[in-house]
Amino acid sequence: MRTHYCTDVREKNIGETVTVAGWVNSRRDHGGIIFIDLRDKGGLVQLVADPAILPIAETVRDEFVLVATGTVRARGEGLENPNLVTGNIEIVLTELVIENKS
């Protein structure tokens, strides 16, 4: 199911396809792009979803349990989050499964 825990995904994984699983810590819709902070036992990683490609992302809410697959990329300049160990990367989703709704 999962290839990495959330905080195991780092800069060394840029360009790789990874699968993570966990709970939605928060969800933000920025008009055409949805950002999901996914958490597991290790911490948080940011997921990025285009609802035109993955319409299921629009239905995701806090505390939903997800399995997410995507490509790791560096966050844009000035968009890094120094408060997170995964704050320099994000996962652009290609697949999203809601395992459980809250």
Secondary structure, DSSP 8 states (H G I E B T S, - for coil): --SS-GGG--GGGTT-EEEEEEEEEEEEE-SS-EEEEEE-SS-EEEEEE-TTT-GGGGG--TT-EEEEEEEEEE--TT---TTSTTTTEEEEEEEEEEEE--
